[in-house]
Amino acid sequence: MIKQCMLLWKLQLRKCFGINEIIHGKDEGKKTRQVLFLCLYLLVGIMMAGYVAAAAFLLCYAGLARLVPLLTAALPGIVVFVFALLKAGPTLFEKGDREILSPLPLRPAALIASRFFNLYSGAFALSAVSALPAGLIYLILERPGPLCPLLLAAGLPFMPLLPLTAACILGTLVMALSAGARHARAAMLLLTLLGALAVVCGSLYLSFSSGTMDLQDLSVLLEVGMLWIKRFIPTAALYAAGLSGDIPAFAGYVGLSALIFTGFVLAVGRRYDRLCGLLQERRAGKTFRMKGQSASPLLWAVYTKEIRRYFSSNVYVVNTMIGWLMMVVFSAFFLFLGPQRAAEAIWRQMGEEGGGRSVERLTRELPCLLAFCGVAGNTTAVSWSMEGKNMWISQTLPLSVRMMAAAKFLVNLTSAIPALLLSWLLLSLGGWKTGPSLFLLPLCHILFSAALGLWMNRKLPNLDWSSETEAVKRGASQFGTALFGMLSISVSAAAAFFLEGSGLTLVWSLWAVGMLAACAALLWDLCRKDLRGIG
């Protein structure tokens, strides 16, 4: 069983990180993109490690070093649980691999263990990035003793086991409860967006409330937070006690993690085929409803097909809709604070004095903030890639690139226009100066980003994906669209920082005309090609 498990795990790991493509692929362009993505993951990991190390250093500097071991145990667990919750169930009970591997002489426990270890690989990387920097800062600044480094290294492999097992159990329960339900996908999407919205609102609250806290208030807040962590994550308390020298507590932490993991693998492995069958049977239940057919104009038919394709993928919607939610949240935030209080709060965070000039400066930069959220919500950067291996269907239909591009462009505007209008209305009600630039400048950035996304995804499609997450989050076109979109916003922001009055209006007008011209040129170059050239 162990040999089978390790072989399956190795194959799945190579597939997830694109190592097979790098080693055995013959397309040099794809190999280069996979190498760049691995470098990008490494860069994100380095940045995350830097943030964690800075947090541990601040705790030690504030005299709260005793909280660092608890942070070292709790933070990786929270991060792993959140990141694994949505992908744990689909990864464990993925239908495609099961159909391929079922005829082979494999033990079910080996299959479920290999899939769990596939999740464990990413969870272990997150745990290492979250725990090691804080632990090293604690060892350097506090010097707790020679036993602490050994315990830190020995406990690291066990950190992701409990949160990952909990995410797998909860993800499986969610799949079981939602399989066969007509509106299960919409419910999961709504819960995910509400969770992301809660995180954004909580970050805003903590950011602007911390400006009025002194060090003593912050210490009390951290103490209370750690007490809640000890209450709801008792294993974190065991690990923290173990780092402080309590060997029985550390042994209990290791034994409990290993025992729960082993029990989960054995329990699911014995009933794996039955669970997969039940989930698939319920998912294919009475959810299909045949409706009447009617003729529609060609553009409307293609547009409705693209809308259905967009909302059929939770990861696609969440990855783009968060930008539009942030736009509305920021506008509501400025509505409730008002111009004067918002300017004072923001510039106090930056170490500047609030006043009338700060209000004017913030008013000038609001269009850039809305444009940033709009570019973050771009749907076109992966719209061709989402066709996947079914791209041949669109290529064989009597559809032109112009028709397909127009439908995908309209899907982006379907989210952009309502969010932008609602933000403009909220800021107007809040007493802000909402001139034409507050709506027109973000709209020009959104149009430019949408056209650029279509053009870049046409040049760099990713049609060979095996999961929608890979198509949405591992596209070179998405990275390039975001990069050039941010560069275009930086030009508008620089003009708002250095200019005002008629000079700023002139520069913004010229820049908007330039973006619209670039948008037209990109769409013209896109539409003169054929659909059969994609892929």
ROKOLVO-746246 format. One record per residue (C-alpha): residue number from 1; x, y, z. Coordinates in Angstrom, 3 decimals. Layout:
! residues N
{NUM; {X; Y; Z}};
...
This chain:
! residues 535
{1; {0.000; 0.000; 0.000}};
{2; {2.796; 2.434; 0.897}};
{3; {4.500; 1.902; -2.466}};
{4; {1.256; 2.489; -4.373}};
{5; {0.504; 5.584; -2.282}};
{6; {3.932; 7.120; -2.900}};
{7; {3.740; 6.433; -6.653}};
{8; {0.288; 8.014; -6.983}};
{9; {1.338; 10.956; -4.844}};
{10; {4.404; 11.550; -7.018}};
{11; {2.326; 11.515; -10.207}};
{12; {-0.312; 13.897; -8.796}};
{13; {2.352; 16.251; -7.443}};
{14; {4.066; 16.497; -10.803}};
{15; {0.739; 17.187; -12.458}};
{16; {-0.292; 19.929; -10.021}};
{17; {2.916; 21.952; -10.208}};
{18; {3.475; 21.480; -13.946}};
{19; {6.688; 19.487; -13.426}};
{20; {5.653; 16.924; -16.048}};
{21; {5.239; 19.709; -18.603}};
{22; {8.645; 21.161; -17.733}};
{23; {10.438; 17.793; -17.963}};
{24; {8.586; 16.030; -20.779}};
{25; {6.781; 18.814; -22.648}};
{26; {7.752; 19.637; -26.219}};
{27; {6.151; 23.090; -26.360}};
{28; {8.844; 25.531; -25.290}};
{29; {6.313; 28.275; -24.663}};
{30; {4.356; 26.143; -22.186}};
{31; {7.557; 25.042; -20.448}};
{32; {8.642; 28.661; -20.063}};
{33; {5.247; 29.635; -18.622}};
{34; {5.386; 26.783; -16.100}};
{35; {8.856; 27.867; -14.955}};
{36; {7.641; 31.456; -14.585}};
{37; {4.664; 30.282; -12.511}};
{38; {6.928; 28.313; -10.194}};
{39; {9.074; 31.434; -9.763}};
{40; {5.931; 33.464; -9.057}};
{41; {4.833; 30.990; -6.368}};
{42; {8.280; 31.247; -4.819}};
{43; {8.076; 35.050; -4.790}};
{44; {4.643; 34.986; -3.111}};
{45; {5.990; 32.569; -0.499}};
{46; {8.923; 34.863; 0.241}};
{47; {6.591; 37.841; 0.670}};
{48; {4.310; 35.862; 3.005}};
{49; {7.285; 34.724; 5.072}};
{50; {8.410; 38.332; 5.380}};
{51; {5.023; 39.442; 6.713}};
{52; {4.956; 36.638; 9.296}};
{53; {8.503; 37.402; 10.408}};
{54; {7.597; 41.085; 10.795}};
{55; {4.579; 40.175; 12.954}};
{56; {6.725; 37.961; 15.205}};
{57; {9.347; 40.696; 15.506}};
{58; {6.713; 43.263; 16.528}};
{59; {5.358; 40.893; 19.196}};
{60; {8.834; 40.401; 20.631}};
{61; {9.522; 44.142; 20.469}};
{62; {6.252; 44.896; 22.314}};
{63; {7.136; 42.487; 25.131}};
{64; {4.657; 39.806; 23.992}};
{65; {7.171; 37.155; 22.987}};
{66; {5.219; 34.531; 24.951}};
{67; {2.517; 34.771; 22.262}};
{68; {4.870; 33.869; 19.391}};
{69; {4.773; 30.049; 19.972}};
{70; {0.986; 30.180; 19.972}};
{71; {1.065; 32.252; 16.777}};
{72; {3.478; 29.700; 15.281}};
{73; {0.919; 26.937; 15.878}};
{74; {-2.367; 28.758; 15.216}};
{75; {-1.523; 30.749; 12.080}};
{76; {-0.529; 27.737; 9.907}};
{77; {-3.657; 25.887; 11.027}};
{78; {-5.957; 28.767; 10.092}};
{79; {-4.224; 29.369; 6.757}};
{80; {-4.258; 25.675; 5.807}};
{81; {-7.907; 25.217; 6.802}};
{82; {-9.082; 28.243; 4.793}};
{83; {-7.103; 27.362; 1.660}};
{84; {-7.954; 23.644; 1.773}};
{85; {-11.650; 23.933; 2.596}};
{86; {-12.905; 24.615; -0.942}};
{87; {-10.605; 22.180; -2.759}};
{88; {-10.454; 19.298; -0.262}};
{89; {-13.711; 17.561; -1.211}};
{90; {-13.350; 17.859; -5.017}};
{91; {-9.705; 16.705; -4.816}};
{92; {-10.473; 13.625; -2.726}};
{93; {-13.488; 12.549; -4.796}};
{94; {-12.467; 13.776; -8.244}};
{95; {-14.459; 11.855; -10.830}};
{96; {-12.021; 11.871; -13.755}};
{97; {-9.054; 10.267; -12.009}};
{98; {-11.332; 7.755; -10.297}};
{99; {-12.630; 6.456; -13.641}};
{100; {-9.064; 6.029; -14.902}};
{101; {-7.642; 4.437; -11.748}};
{102; {-10.583; 2.201; -10.755}};
{103; {-9.707; -0.670; -13.188}};
{104; {-6.113; -0.750; -11.903}};
{105; {-5.105; -3.088; -9.029}};
{106; {-4.974; -0.297; -6.466}};
{107; {-6.124; -0.420; -2.883}};
{108; {-8.737; 2.247; -2.044}};
{109; {-6.768; 3.298; 1.048}};
{110; {-3.710; 3.953; -1.151}};
{111; {-5.794; 6.127; -3.499}};
{112; {-7.342; 8.219; -0.725}};
{113; {-3.990; 8.525; 1.071}};
{114; {-2.251; 9.687; -2.117}};
{115; {-4.901; 12.335; -2.671}};
{116; {-4.632; 13.412; 0.934}};
{117; {-0.850; 13.683; 0.575}};
{118; {-1.413; 15.730; -2.580}};
{119; {-3.313; 18.207; -0.424}};
{120; {-0.709; 17.768; 2.309}};
{121; {2.102; 18.939; 0.017}};
{122; {0.548; 22.363; -0.477}};
{123; {-0.538; 22.518; 3.162}};
{124; {2.967; 21.700; 4.368}};
{125; {4.410; 24.477; 2.201}};
{126; {1.903; 26.944; 3.669}};
{127; {2.701; 25.734; 7.196}};
{128; {6.438; 26.112; 6.651}};
{129; {6.031; 29.609; 5.240}};
{130; {3.735; 30.572; 8.148}};
{131; {5.572; 28.905; 11.041}};
{132; {9.297; 28.905; 10.296}};
{133; {9.849; 32.705; 10.005}};
{134; {8.032; 33.380; 13.277}};
{135; {9.856; 30.496; 14.980}};
{136; {13.262; 31.680; 13.790}};
{137; {12.606; 35.228; 14.985}};
{138; {11.543; 33.814; 18.362}};
{139; {14.719; 31.685; 18.608}};
{140; {17.010; 34.563; 17.668}};
{141; {15.495; 37.225; 19.908}};
{142; {14.417; 35.179; 22.944}};
{143; {16.937; 32.288; 22.975}};
{144; {14.560; 29.853; 24.764}};
{145; {17.030; 26.955; 24.969}};
{146; {18.628; 24.181; 22.902}};
{147; {15.532; 21.942; 22.987}};
{148; {13.199; 24.493; 21.364}};
{149; {14.744; 24.356; 17.829}};
{150; {14.508; 20.567; 17.828}};
{151; {10.857; 20.641; 18.891}};
{152; {10.079; 23.313; 16.284}};
{153; {11.586; 21.172; 13.516}};
{154; {9.975; 17.961; 14.808}};
{155; {6.510; 19.494; 15.037}};
{156; {6.520; 21.142; 11.604}};
{157; {5.459; 18.024; 9.604}};
{158; {2.496; 17.514; 11.953}};
{159; {1.179; 21.097; 11.771}};
{160; {-1.005; 20.739; 8.653}};
{161; {-2.502; 17.335; 9.563}};
{162; {-5.306; 18.424; 11.881}};
{163; {-6.545; 21.481; 9.932}};
{164; {-6.265; 19.566; 6.660}};
{165; {-8.219; 16.623; 8.076}};
{166; {-10.877; 19.008; 9.405}};
{167; {-11.094; 20.716; 5.981}};
{168; {-11.451; 17.327; 4.264}};
{169; {-14.219; 16.210; 6.622}};
{170; {-16.113; 19.472; 6.309}};
{171; {-15.578; 19.601; 2.532}};
{172; {-16.892; 16.051; 2.191}};
{173; {-19.955; 16.886; 4.275}};
{174; {-20.612; 19.972; 2.167}};
{175; {-20.347; 17.905; -1.028}};
{176; {-22.686; 15.261; 0.412}};
{177; {-25.278; 17.816; 1.514}};
{178; {-25.117; 19.854; -1.674}};
{179; {-25.023; 16.972; -4.162}};
{180; {-28.319; 16.835; -6.009}};
{181; {-29.555; 20.199; -4.723}};
{182; {-30.628; 22.562; -7.475}};
{183; {-29.212; 25.714; -5.890}};
{184; {-26.221; 24.223; -4.085}};
{185; {-23.693; 25.965; -6.348}};
{186; {-25.352; 29.337; -5.817}};
{187; {-25.419; 28.794; -2.044}};
{188; {-21.714; 27.901; -1.942}};
{189; {-20.891; 30.885; -4.128}};
{190; {-22.878; 33.226; -1.895}};
{191; {-21.227; 31.892; 1.268}};
{192; {-17.765; 32.253; -0.275}};
{193; {-18.403; 35.836; -1.366}};
{194; {-19.850; 36.709; 2.039}};
{195; {-16.771; 35.250; 3.703}};
{196; {-14.472; 37.278; 1.469}};
{197; {-16.578; 40.364; 2.141}};
{198; {-16.302; 39.784; 5.892}};
{199; {-12.515; 39.530; 5.593}};
{200; {-12.332; 42.810; 3.640}};
{201; {-14.604; 44.634; 6.114}};
{202; {-12.681; 43.230; 9.076}};
{203; {-9.381; 44.352; 7.559}};
{204; {-10.742; 47.860; 7.013}};
{205; {-12.033; 48.017; 10.583}};
{206; {-8.763; 46.833; 12.105}};
{207; {-6.705; 49.121; 9.881}};
{208; {-8.563; 52.288; 10.822}};
{209; {-9.258; 51.409; 14.438}};
{210; {-5.615; 50.595; 15.124}};
{211; {-4.716; 54.200; 14.435}};
{212; {-6.486; 55.246; 17.652}};
{213; {-4.984; 52.431; 19.815}};
{214; {-1.928; 52.751; 21.988}};
{215; {0.469; 49.905; 22.704}};
{216; {-1.329; 48.869; 25.887}};
{217; {-4.711; 48.574; 24.153}};
{218; {-3.119; 46.556; 21.381}};
{219; {-1.508; 44.220; 23.916}};
{220; {-4.853; 43.609; 25.623}};
{221; {-6.489; 42.923; 22.252}};
{222; {-3.797; 40.406; 21.331}};
{223; {-4.073; 38.683; 24.714}};
{224; {-7.827; 38.279; 24.276}};
{225; {-7.332; 36.961; 20.738}};
{226; {-4.834; 34.365; 21.941}};
{227; {-7.226; 33.238; 24.701}};
{228; {-9.896; 32.629; 22.062}};
{229; {-7.377; 30.687; 19.973}};
{230; {-6.527; 28.476; 22.969}};
{231; {-10.224; 27.851; 23.540}};
{232; {-11.132; 26.948; 19.958}};
{233; {-7.784; 25.404; 18.855}};
{234; {-6.608; 23.399; 21.879}};
{235; {-3.900; 21.644; 19.849}};
{236; {-2.234; 25.027; 19.308}};
{237; {-2.005; 25.418; 23.075}};
{238; {-0.408; 21.951; 23.322}};
{239; {2.170; 22.880; 20.691}};
{240; {2.953; 26.224; 22.338}};
{241; {3.365; 24.488; 25.702}};
{242; {5.668; 21.955; 24.057}};
{243; {7.922; 24.703; 22.680}};
{244; {8.090; 26.140; 26.198}};
{245; {9.522; 22.839; 27.493}};
{246; {6.455; 20.697; 28.256}};
{247; {7.436; 17.439; 26.547}};
{248; {4.200; 15.512; 27.402}};
{249; {2.128; 18.308; 25.842}};
{250; {4.243; 18.193; 22.684}};
{251; {3.946; 14.400; 22.529}};
{252; {0.171; 14.748; 22.904}};
{253; {0.090; 17.210; 20.017}};
{254; {2.076; 14.896; 17.723}};
{255; {0.154; 11.774; 18.733}};
{256; {-3.259; 13.420; 18.353}};
{257; {-2.402; 14.763; 14.878}};
{258; {-1.104; 11.413; 13.642}};
{259; {-3.992; 9.454; 15.184}};
{260; {-6.747; 11.602; 13.659}};
{261; {-5.071; 11.553; 10.239}};
{262; {-4.653; 7.778; 10.269}};
{263; {-8.229; 7.234; 11.415}};
{264; {-9.586; 9.476; 8.659}};
{265; {-7.596; 7.724; 5.927}};
{266; {-8.635; 4.256; 7.090}};
{267; {-12.301; 5.177; 7.608}};
{268; {-12.693; 6.839; 4.198}};
{269; {-10.475; 4.316; 2.398}};
{270; {-12.684; 1.358; 3.357}};
{271; {-15.799; 3.051; 1.979}};
{272; {-14.188; 5.128; -0.779}};
{273; {-15.926; 3.523; -3.773}};
{274; {-19.288; 3.637; -2.016}};
{275; {-18.859; 7.315; -1.072}};
{276; {-17.850; 8.260; -4.623}};
{277; {-20.838; 6.371; -6.003}};
{278; {-23.276; 8.003; -3.596}};
{279; {-21.946; 11.488; -4.286}};
{280; {-22.098; 10.985; -8.037}};
{281; {-25.569; 9.423; -7.842}};
{282; {-26.971; 12.313; -5.827}};
{283; {-25.231; 14.864; -8.031}};
{284; {-26.834; 13.341; -11.118}};
{285; {-30.276; 13.251; -9.511}};
{286; {-33.370; 15.210; -10.401}};
{287; {-31.623; 18.496; -11.110}};
{288; {-32.179; 18.704; -14.864}};
{289; {-35.211; 20.607; -16.047}};
{290; {-36.137; 20.752; -19.727}};
{291; {-37.440; 24.166; -20.689}};
{292; {-39.114; 25.425; -23.795}};
{293; {-36.889; 26.495; -26.654}};
{294; {-37.167; 29.816; -28.432}};
{295; {-35.270; 31.678; -31.126}};
{296; {-33.034; 34.569; -30.089}};
{297; {-30.712; 36.980; -31.878}};
{298; {-27.263; 35.504; -32.364}};
{299; {-25.442; 37.949; -30.070}};
{300; {-28.006; 37.446; -27.299}};
{301; {-27.744; 33.662; -27.600}};
{302; {-23.950; 33.715; -27.383}};
{303; {-24.082; 36.234; -24.526}};
{304; {-26.483; 34.105; -22.458}};
{305; {-24.287; 31.080; -23.102}};
{306; {-21.258; 33.009; -21.809}};
{307; {-23.197; 34.234; -18.761}};
{308; {-24.206; 30.671; -17.898}};
{309; {-20.618; 29.518; -18.380}};
{310; {-19.397; 32.286; -16.088}};
{311; {-21.791; 31.559; -13.217}};
{312; {-21.342; 27.786; -13.555}};
{313; {-17.804; 28.046; -12.128}};
{314; {-17.540; 29.131; -8.501}};
{315; {-13.802; 29.678; -8.676}};
{316; {-14.218; 31.877; -11.776}};
{317; {-16.915; 34.005; -10.136}};
{318; {-15.107; 34.353; -6.801}};
{319; {-11.812; 35.250; -8.472}};
{320; {-13.430; 38.133; -10.384}};
{321; {-16.455; 39.184; -8.328}};
{322; {-14.308; 40.111; -5.334}};
{323; {-13.073; 43.154; -7.271}};
{324; {-16.597; 44.491; -7.790}};
{325; {-17.470; 43.752; -4.141}};
{326; {-14.408; 45.693; -2.998}};
{327; {-15.491; 48.637; -5.147}};
{328; {-18.916; 48.753; -3.485}};
{329; {-17.490; 48.146; 0.011}};
{330; {-14.975; 50.971; -0.318}};
{331; {-17.710; 53.306; -1.570}};
{332; {-19.997; 52.360; 1.333}};
{333; {-17.085; 52.897; 3.710}};
{334; {-16.553; 56.426; 2.364}};
{335; {-20.310; 57.030; 2.471}};
{336; {-20.547; 56.366; 6.211}};
{337; {-17.355; 58.221; 7.126}};
{338; {-17.853; 61.263; 4.938}};
{339; {-15.085; 63.258; 3.242}};
{340; {-13.568; 64.897; 6.322}};
{341; {-13.456; 61.857; 8.606}};
{342; {-12.266; 59.563; 5.809}};
{343; {-9.413; 61.919; 4.909}};
{344; {-8.361; 62.297; 8.541}};
{345; {-8.394; 58.536; 9.110}};
{346; {-6.430; 57.738; 5.943}};
{347; {-3.794; 60.407; 6.254}};
{348; {-3.381; 59.695; 9.968}};
{349; {-2.470; 56.146; 8.995}};
{350; {0.143; 57.605; 6.649}};
{351; {1.498; 60.006; 9.252}};
{352; {0.038; 63.139; 7.669}};
{353; {-2.375; 65.717; 8.985}};
{354; {-5.990; 65.646; 7.826}};
{355; {-7.522; 68.798; 6.483}};
{356; {-9.161; 70.432; 3.527}};
{357; {-6.192; 69.807; 1.282}};
{358; {-6.225; 66.127; 2.245}};
{359; {-9.921; 65.906; 1.355}};
{360; {-9.219; 67.370; -2.077}};
{361; {-6.306; 65.002; -2.613}};
{362; {-8.370; 61.990; -1.576}};
{363; {-11.218; 63.103; -3.862}};
{364; {-8.778; 63.240; -6.779}};
{365; {-7.548; 59.723; -6.071}};
{366; {-10.978; 58.085; -5.672}};
{367; {-11.341; 57.389; -9.447}};
{368; {-8.028; 55.531; -9.342}};
{369; {-9.253; 53.413; -6.421}};
{370; {-12.436; 52.480; -8.305}};
{371; {-10.369; 51.734; -11.420}};
{372; {-8.110; 49.440; -9.384}};
{373; {-11.113; 47.427; -8.157}};
{374; {-12.518; 47.309; -11.685}};
{375; {-9.280; 45.963; -13.166}};
{376; {-9.112; 43.372; -10.349}};
{377; {-12.565; 42.123; -11.407}};
{378; {-11.629; 41.523; -15.045}};
{379; {-13.379; 38.419; -16.462}};
{380; {-11.932; 38.402; -19.984}};
{381; {-8.322; 37.493; -19.126}};
{382; {-9.271; 33.797; -18.865}};
{383; {-12.486; 33.735; -20.912}};
{384; {-10.952; 31.890; -23.892}};
{385; {-9.141; 29.501; -21.561}};
{386; {-12.399; 28.582; -19.828}};
{387; {-13.538; 26.945; -23.077}};
{388; {-10.937; 24.273; -22.319}};
{389; {-11.008; 21.114; -24.381}};
{390; {-14.482; 22.044; -25.657}};
{391; {-13.008; 24.856; -27.728}};
{392; {-13.478; 22.727; -30.848}};
{393; {-17.258; 23.089; -30.444}};
{394; {-17.094; 26.868; -30.812}};
{395; {-14.597; 26.514; -33.649}};
{396; {-16.966; 24.301; -35.647}};
{397; {-20.014; 26.535; -35.163}};
{398; {-20.760; 29.325; -37.665}};
{399; {-19.507; 31.964; -35.223}};
{400; {-16.969; 34.671; -35.859}};
{401; {-14.318; 35.877; -33.435}};
{402; {-16.113; 39.220; -33.392}};
{403; {-19.334; 37.628; -32.105}};
{404; {-17.571; 35.558; -29.439}};
{405; {-15.409; 38.478; -28.327}};
{406; {-18.426; 40.798; -28.105}};
{407; {-20.266; 38.297; -25.880}};
{408; {-17.273; 37.845; -23.562}};
{409; {-16.777; 41.615; -23.457}};
{410; {-20.428; 42.129; -22.482}};
{411; {-20.083; 39.617; -19.635}};
{412; {-17.382; 41.819; -18.135}};
{413; {-19.545; 44.938; -18.528}};
{414; {-22.507; 43.121; -16.937}};
{415; {-20.621; 43.141; -13.638}};
{416; {-18.741; 46.395; -14.157}};
{417; {-21.521; 48.862; -14.992}};
{418; {-23.864; 48.088; -12.038}};
{419; {-20.985; 48.086; -9.537}};
{420; {-19.588; 51.348; -10.897}};
{421; {-23.003; 53.062; -10.929}};
{422; {-23.751; 51.890; -7.380}};
{423; {-20.357; 53.135; -6.172}};
{424; {-20.921; 56.498; -7.860}};
{425; {-24.355; 56.764; -6.180}};
{426; {-22.978; 55.865; -2.727}};
{427; {-20.205; 58.435; -2.989}};
{428; {-22.713; 61.067; -4.132}};
{429; {-24.896; 60.369; -1.096}};
{430; {-21.822; 60.595; 1.132}};
{431; {-21.115; 64.183; 0.170}};
{432; {-18.169; 63.559; -2.156}};
{433; {-17.578; 65.626; -5.282}};
{434; {-18.682; 63.166; -7.940}};
{435; {-17.789; 64.786; -11.218}};
{436; {-17.772; 62.995; -14.593}};
{437; {-14.227; 61.741; -14.001}};
{438; {-15.364; 59.587; -11.058}};
{439; {-17.373; 57.448; -13.479}};
{440; {-15.697; 57.927; -16.848}};
{441; {-12.051; 57.387; -15.834}};
{442; {-12.674; 54.009; -14.107}};
{443; {-14.887; 53.007; -17.040}};
{444; {-12.052; 53.700; -19.508}};
{445; {-9.667; 51.610; -17.403}};
{446; {-12.232; 48.781; -17.253}};
{447; {-12.772; 48.866; -21.042}};
{448; {-9.025; 48.863; -21.690}};
{449; {-8.473; 45.988; -19.245}};
{450; {-11.312; 43.948; -20.802}};
{451; {-9.964; 44.406; -24.338}};
{452; {-6.416; 43.653; -23.198}};
{453; {-7.604; 40.502; -21.413}};
{454; {-9.363; 39.214; -24.533}};
{455; {-6.346; 39.942; -26.704}};
{456; {-3.770; 38.432; -24.335}};
{457; {-5.847; 35.336; -23.618}};
{458; {-6.236; 34.887; -27.387}};
{459; {-2.438; 34.947; -27.690}};
{460; {-1.740; 32.866; -24.541}};
{461; {-4.657; 30.457; -24.007}};
{462; {-4.533; 27.615; -21.510}};
{463; {-6.891; 24.993; -22.924}};
{464; {-5.255; 21.839; -21.534}};
{465; {-6.361; 22.306; -17.939}};
{466; {-7.814; 19.491; -15.864}};
{467; {-9.525; 21.714; -13.266}};
{468; {-11.099; 25.153; -13.459}};
{469; {-8.810; 26.371; -10.686}};
{470; {-5.821; 25.758; -12.951}};
{471; {-7.451; 27.690; -15.794}};
{472; {-8.409; 30.672; -13.619}};
{473; {-5.366; 31.020; -11.377}};
{474; {-2.495; 29.774; -13.545}};
{475; {-2.926; 31.784; -16.717}};
{476; {-0.110; 33.881; -18.147}};
{477; {-2.712; 36.123; -19.798}};
{478; {-4.292; 36.929; -16.428}};
{479; {-0.931; 37.923; -14.959}};
{480; {-0.063; 40.073; -17.982}};
{481; {-3.483; 41.751; -18.019}};
{482; {-3.250; 42.582; -14.319}};
{483; {0.292; 43.926; -14.751}};
{484; {-0.521; 46.266; -17.647}};
{485; {-3.808; 47.254; -15.989}};
{486; {-1.953; 48.322; -12.847}};
{487; {0.580; 50.227; -14.948}};
{488; {-2.226; 52.163; -16.646}};
{489; {-3.741; 52.998; -13.246}};
{490; {-0.341; 54.154; -11.965}};
{491; {-0.280; 56.792; -14.732}};
{492; {-3.678; 58.135; -13.622}};
{493; {-2.645; 58.000; -9.953}};
{494; {0.609; 59.858; -10.647}};
{495; {-1.341; 62.591; -12.438}};
{496; {-3.719; 62.859; -9.453}};
{497; {-0.764; 63.112; -7.071}};
{498; {1.120; 65.858; -8.917}};
{499; {-1.646; 67.806; -10.701}};
{500; {-4.996; 69.361; -9.882}};
{501; {-7.706; 71.438; -11.508}};
{502; {-7.733; 71.891; -15.265}};
{503; {-4.266; 70.373; -15.667}};
{504; {-5.399; 67.118; -14.101}};
{505; {-8.586; 67.098; -16.198}};
{506; {-6.554; 67.583; -19.382}};
{507; {-4.086; 64.796; -18.582}};
{508; {-6.853; 62.388; -17.580}};
{509; {-8.802; 63.206; -20.746}};
{510; {-5.789; 62.553; -22.976}};
{511; {-4.982; 59.330; -21.115}};
{512; {-8.606; 58.152; -21.392}};
{513; {-8.592; 58.815; -25.154}};
{514; {-5.318; 56.873; -25.408}};
{515; {-6.762; 53.904; -23.530}};
{516; {-9.889; 53.889; -25.698}};
{517; {-7.731; 54.008; -28.827}};
{518; {-5.631; 51.112; -27.516}};
{519; {-8.860; 49.244; -26.718}};
{520; {-10.112; 49.703; -30.286}};
{521; {-6.745; 48.611; -31.742}};
{522; {-6.636; 45.465; -29.579}};
{523; {-10.182; 44.482; -30.529}};
{524; {-9.486; 45.130; -34.226}};
{525; {-6.381; 42.928; -34.132}};
{526; {-8.324; 40.249; -32.246}};
{527; {-11.316; 40.179; -34.596}};
{528; {-9.328; 39.921; -37.813}};
{529; {-8.145; 36.424; -36.789}};
{530; {-10.076; 33.163; -36.969}};
{531; {-11.382; 31.075; -34.074}};
{532; {-9.496; 28.058; -35.377}};
{533; {-6.223; 29.785; -34.560}};
{534; {-6.923; 29.660; -30.797}};
{535; {-5.042; 26.906; -29.050}};
